[in-house]
Amino acid sequence: MTKEEAKNKFRLADRLFNEHQFGPALKVLTELNAAFPGERHVLYPMARCLTGLGRNAEALDLADRVIREFDYGPAVDLYKRLKSMKTGGGIGMLDSGSDLVLPPGGLTMDSDPIILPPGAVKFDSDPVTLGSEFDSLIDRPAARPGAPPPLPAASGGDWKPVALWIALIVGGLFVTVAISLSMGRPIFDFMANAYEQGQQVAENPNSDPVEVAAASTEEIQSLWLLIVTFAVYWYLPTCVCAYFALKIMEALPFGDFGSDMKDIAVYNLLGYLLSCIPFIGWIGTIIIIKNHYDMTLGRTLLTCVLYNVFSSIAGLVLGAAYLFLVVSFA
């Protein structure tokens, strides 16, 4: 990485940080850390970005590393504030620090609010040593003997979480089909009988509803087992639908598929359970989504609309795949 490339990347990271785009800023800083491993000027801003993302445990570890290796005062302050917090984090925690109240044009990567002359780049908060320190930093070889390994990328790149979710959805579909087939003839007889009796009701409206709806206990139990199986399986695709809805609305908190899906899995499960309660549960789900992803009510409702559209499409695709597999193996 050339000197000019490093300057441009840091300027980009700083701009993203100021715009509260902590995930993209962290990704850019991670690229700088890969080129210049273990530099305080990069590691401390990375800890600040992690704090902004609410990834407090990782931020705490990184701040501790900066303290141990560089004895850096602002990192000590960040470490203490993170240790004093039991939950939460994110933008609210960053905004609580007095070191973030900056004059116009001030940069927020480090804790000392200064205004740099046009074109200056701030890897550190000391303008006196900035020139020589920055030049020495980016003129060093990218790979130094004994240097700590680069930190993992904040986003992109890693295919494992994507492969895991694909495997879960495809595997869950086959498990659902296997359970349906293992029920034997009762469930298929019940479905065929229900269709036939539905035709009779359509042809003869005077038919006794109780007689038409009659079914054996075994058939009813098989039907309920199938419904429960579908409900459990359907949770997996809805997580992916929620991911794409939030991504379109630019409300994902981490900018990393694996981390975002972990977060979505928890809150989607909560909404999944609450949605079983008419009206009250639906309203509660909207409130939880609005507060957790820090969106306006309008954006939250639009996210819910997108979620339901994606869920309907996924339902049609997976439903067709289910019927095809059941008919093929029955």
C-alpha positions in Angstrom: 0.0 0.0 0.0 1.5 3.4 -1.0 1.7 6.4 1.2 -1.1 8.2 -0.8 -3.3 5.1 -0.7 -2.9 4.9 3.1 -3.8 8.6 3.5 -6.9 8.2 1.3 -8.0 5.1 3.2 -7.7 6.9 6.5 -9.6 9.9 5.3 -12.3 7.6 4.1 -12.5 5.8 7.4 -12.6 9.1 9.3 -15.5 10.3 7.1 -17.4 7.1 7.5 -16.8 7.3 11.3 -18.2 10.8 11.4 -21.3 9.7 9.5 -21.8 6.9 12.1 -21.1 4.2 9.5 -19.0 2.2 11.9 -19.1 -1.1 10.0 -17.7 0.3 6.7 -15.2 2.5 8.7 -14.0 -0.6 10.5 -13.6 -2.5 7.3 -11.3 0.3 5.9 -9.3 0.4 9.1 -8.9 -3.4 9.0 -7.4 -3.1 5.5 -4.9 -0.5 6.9 -4.1 -2.8 9.9 -3.4 -5.7 7.4 -0.9 -3.4 5.6 0.6 -2.0 8.9 -0.1 -4.5 11.6 -0.3 -3.6 15.2 -0.1 0.2 14.9 -1.8 2.2 17.7 -2.9 4.9 15.2 -5.1 2.2 13.5 -6.0 -0.1 16.5 -7.5 2.6 18.7 -9.8 3.9 16.0 -10.8 0.3 15.3 -11.8 0.0 19.0 -13.9 3.1 18.7 -15.7 1.7 15.6 -16.3 -1.6 17.5 -17.8 0.4 20.3 -20.0 2.3 17.9 -21.3 -1.1 16.6 -22.1 -2.3 20.1 -19.5 -5.0 19.9 -18.3 -4.0 23.4 -16.4 -7.3 24.2 -14.2 -7.0 21.1 -13.7 -3.2 21.7 -12.7 -4.0 25.3 -10.1 -6.6 24.1 -8.7 -4.2 21.5 -8.5 -1.3 24.0 -6.8 -3.5 26.5 -4.2 -4.5 23.8 -3.6 -0.8 23.0 -3.1 -0.1 26.7 -0.7 -3.0 27.2 1.4 -2.3 24.1 1.4 1.5 24.0 0.1 2.7 27.4 -2.2 5.1 25.5 -4.3 7.4 27.7 -7.5 7.6 25.6 -7.5 3.8 25.3 -7.5 3.7 29.1 -10.5 6.0 29.2 -12.3 3.9 26.6 -11.5 0.7 28.5 -12.9 2.1 31.8 -16.1 3.3 30.2 -16.6 -0.1 28.5 -15.9 -2.0 31.7 -18.5 0.2 33.6 -21.2 -0.8 31.1 -23.2 -3.9 31.7 -25.2 -3.9 28.5 -25.7 -1.8 25.4 -23.2 0.3 23.6 -23.3 1.6 20.0 -23.9 5.2 19.1 -25.3 6.1 22.5 -22.2 5.0 24.3 -19.9 6.9 21.9 -22.0 10.1 22.2 -21.7 9.9 26.0 -18.0 10.7 25.9 -17.0 14.4 26.3 -14.1 13.8 24.0 -16.5 13.6 21.1 -17.8 17.1 21.3 -15.7 18.6 18.5 -15.5 22.0 16.8 -16.4 22.1 13.1 -13.9 20.2 11.0 -12.5 18.3 14.0 -11.7 14.6 13.5 -13.1 12.0 15.9 -10.9 9.0 15.5 -8.8 9.9 18.5 -9.9 11.6 21.7 -8.2 15.0 21.4 -10.4 17.4 19.4 -8.1 19.3 17.1 -8.5 21.0 13.8 -6.0 20.0 11.2 -4.8 22.2 8.3 -6.2 21.3 4.9 -4.9 18.0 3.5 -3.5 16.9 6.9 -4.1 13.3 7.9 -4.6 12.3 11.5 -3.4 8.9 12.5 -2.8 10.3 16.0 -3.9 13.3 18.0 -0.4 14.9 18.2 0.0 17.5 15.4 3.7 18.1 16.2 4.9 14.6 15.4 2.2 13.9 12.8 4.4 14.3 9.7 7.4 12.2 10.6 5.4 9.6 12.5 2.9 9.2 9.6 5.7 8.9 7.0 7.6 6.3 9.1 4.4 4.4 9.5 3.5 4.0 5.9 7.1 3.6 4.7 7.6 0.5 6.8 7.4 -2.9 5.1 3.8 -4.3 5.3 5.0 -7.6 6.8 7.4 -7.1 9.8 9.0 -10.1 11.5 7.3 -10.9 14.8 4.4 -8.5 14.1 1.0 -9.5 15.5 -1.3 -11.0 12.8 -3.9 -8.7 11.2 -7.3 -8.5 12.9 -10.1 -10.3 11.0 -12.0 -8.3 8.5 -15.1 -6.5 9.8 -17.3 -7.4 6.9 -17.4 -9.2 3.5 -15.0 -12.0 2.6 -16.0 -14.8 4.9 -18.2 -17.3 3.1 -18.7 -19.6 6.1 -21.8 -17.8 7.7 -23.5 -17.7 4.3 -22.8 -21.4 3.7 -24.1 -22.2 7.1 -27.4 -20.5 6.6 -27.8 -22.1 3.2 -27.1 -25.5 4.7 -29.6 -24.9 7.5 -32.4 -23.9 5.1 -31.8 -26.7 2.6 -31.2 -29.3 5.4 -34.3 -28.1 7.2 -36.4 -28.6 4.1 -35.2 -32.2 3.7 -35.8 -32.9 7.3 -39.4 -31.5 7.0 -40.0 -33.7 4.0 -38.6 -36.7 5.8 -40.9 -36.1 8.8 -43.9 -35.7 6.5 -43.0 -39.0 4.7 -42.4 -40.8 8.0 -46.1 -40.1 9.0 -47.2 -42.7 6.5 -50.5 -42.7 4.8 -52.7 -41.0 7.5 -51.6 -37.5 6.6 -52.0 -38.1 2.9 -55.3 -39.8 3.4 -56.5 -36.9 5.5 -55.5 -34.4 2.9 -57.2 -36.4 0.1 -60.3 -36.9 2.2 -60.4 -33.2 3.1 -60.2 -32.3 -0.6 -62.9 -34.8 -1.5 -65.3 -33.6 1.2 -64.6 -30.0 0.3 -65.8 -30.8 -3.2 -69.0 -32.4 -1.7 -69.7 -29.3 0.4 -69.3 -27.2 -2.7 -71.7 -29.4 -4.6 -74.2 -29.9 -1.7 -74.3 -26.8 0.6 -76.7 -28.7 2.9 -74.1 -31.2 4.0 -73.5 -31.5 7.7 -70.2 -29.6 8.5 -69.4 -31.9 11.4 -69.8 -35.0 9.3 -67.7 -33.5 6.5 -64.9 -32.4 8.9 -64.7 -35.7 10.6 -61.3 -37.3 10.7 -59.5 -40.0 12.8 -57.4 -39.1 15.8 -54.3 -40.4 14.0 -55.0 -38.1 11.0 -55.5 -35.0 13.3 -52.3 -35.8 15.3 -50.3 -36.2 12.0 -51.7 -32.9 10.7 -50.7 -31.0 13.9 -47.3 -32.5 13.9 -46.8 -31.4 10.3 -48.0 -27.8 11.2 -45.6 -27.6 14.1 -42.7 -29.0 11.9 -43.4 -26.3 9.3 -43.6 -23.6 12.0 -40.2 -24.5 13.4 -38.6 -24.8 10.0 -40.1 -21.6 8.6 -38.2 -19.6 11.2 -34.9 -20.1 9.3 -36.0 -18.6 5.9 -37.7 -15.7 7.8 -34.4 -14.8 9.3 -32.9 -14.4 5.8 -36.0 -12.4 4.7 -35.5 -10.1 7.7 -31.8 -9.7 6.7 -32.6 -8.5 3.2 -35.4 -6.2 4.4 -33.0 -4.5 6.9 -30.2 -4.4 4.4 -32.4 -2.5 1.9 -33.4 -0.1 4.7 -29.7 0.2 5.6 -30.5 -0.7 9.2 -28.1 -3.6 9.7 -26.0 -2.8 12.8 -22.8 -4.6 12.0 -22.2 -4.6 8.2 -21.0 -8.3 8.6 -23.3 -11.1 7.5 -22.4 -13.5 10.3 -22.8 -10.9 13.1 -25.9 -9.4 11.6 -27.6 -12.9 11.3 -26.8 -13.7 14.9 -28.5 -10.4 15.9 -31.5 -11.1 13.6 -31.9 -14.6 14.8 -32.5 -13.4 18.3 -34.9 -10.6 17.5 -36.7 -12.5 14.7 -37.4 -15.3 17.2 -38.8 -12.8 19.6 -41.0 -11.3 16.9 -41.9 -14.8 15.6 -43.3 -15.8 19.0 -45.0 -12.4 19.6 -46.7 -12.6 16.2 -48.8 -15.5 17.6 -50.6 -13.0 19.7 -53.0 -11.0 17.5 -52.7 -7.2 17.6 -50.9 -6.8 20.9 -48.0 -9.1 19.7 -47.9 -7.4 16.3 -47.6 -4.0 17.9 -45.0 -5.2 20.4 -43.0 -6.6 17.5 -43.0 -3.3 15.6 -41.9 -1.4 18.8 -39.1 -3.9 19.4 -37.8 -3.6 15.8 -38.1 0.2 15.9 -36.1 0.6 19.1 -33.5 -2.1 18.4 -32.6 -1.0 14.9 -33.0 2.7 15.7 -35.4 3.5 12.9 -38.3 5.8 12.6 -41.9 4.4 12.7 -42.2 4.9 9.0 -39.0 3.1 8.2 -40.0 0.3 10.6 -43.3 -0.2 8.9 -41.7 -0.2 5.5 -39.2 -2.8 6.7 -42.1 -5.0 7.9 -43.8 -4.6 4.5 -40.6 -5.7 2.7 -40.2 -8.6 5.2 -43.7 -9.9 4.4 -43.1 -9.5 0.7 -39.9 -11.5 0.8 -41.5 -14.1 3.2 -44.4 -14.6 0.7 -41.9 -15.1 -2.2 -39.9 -17.5 -0.1 -43.0 -19.3 1.0 -44.1 -19.9 -2.6 -40.6 -21.2 -3.6 -40.1 -23.4 -0.6 -43.7 -24.6 -0.7 -43.3 -25.7 -4.3 -40.0 -27.4 -3.5 -41.7 -29.2 -0.5 -44.6 -30.5 -2.6 -42.3 -31.6 -5.4 -40.1 -33.6 -3.0 -43.0 -35.2 -1.1 -44.7 -36.2 -4.3 -41.4 -37.5 -5.7 -40.6 -39.7 -2.7 -44.1 -40.6 -1.5 
